[in-house]
């Protein structure tokens, strides 16, 4: 891809709504579970390996699907049941004969996000990013997902990555980068941590996340090849989901999630 597109998608200054989300950090800070950079590092290690793997695979999946011929689905159309391709196939089926059912893949992301508050946050971020993507990287897949009521953020990010010329692994890396960057920025704002120390935490989390990125891209490739969203990762943690629900009911909060 053009390096300028990759840098722009990774830039926190891109108007995509990410600044309004802490990726779970605010709920942890409010309850004294994250108090310093070391706590933040522990949180990121677990979050990248669970929710990070799920969102990275979703972004990689959308990046691959964006290469298929696209038609805009009917609004509010119900997701269709998966049609599994031959398990002996080692390659993506003929792209000229398939069109992505974006609603079905979006539903798969919802199924992997147990917290209703997190589903709302993901769709809000997706809508914010989609407004930018529509102008910056016009693409048939962008038009297709626009026809849905609201799409989860990692799917929009994957389509944006494809439109900008990225491959699936780069899309997965962008998803992990956004998680780490958003959490670290929130920690600095909420706790007044040393930005240099937090930058070191982010760098370490990024290095540790490289394996997650590779695994997520491989899982996405398999799921698309077999046309089966159930093959996407399902990693998660109950604490993050419970805290997200509690945060969503807070009367006073700096971040939406």
Buried (B, 14 or more C-beta within 10 A) or exposed (E): BEEEBBEBBBEEEBEBBBBBBBBBBBBBBBEEBBEEBEBBBEBBBBBBBBBBBBBBBBBBBBBBBBBBEBEEBEEEBEBEEBEEBEEEEEEBBEEEEBBBBBBBBBBBBBBBBBBEBBBBBBBBBBBBBBBBBBEBBEBBBBBBBBBBEBBBBBBBBBBBBBBBBBBBBBBBBBBBBBBBBBBBBBBBBBBEBEEEBBEEBBEBBBEBBEEBBBBBBBBBBBBBBBBBBEBBBEBBBEEBBEBBBBBBEEEEBEBBB
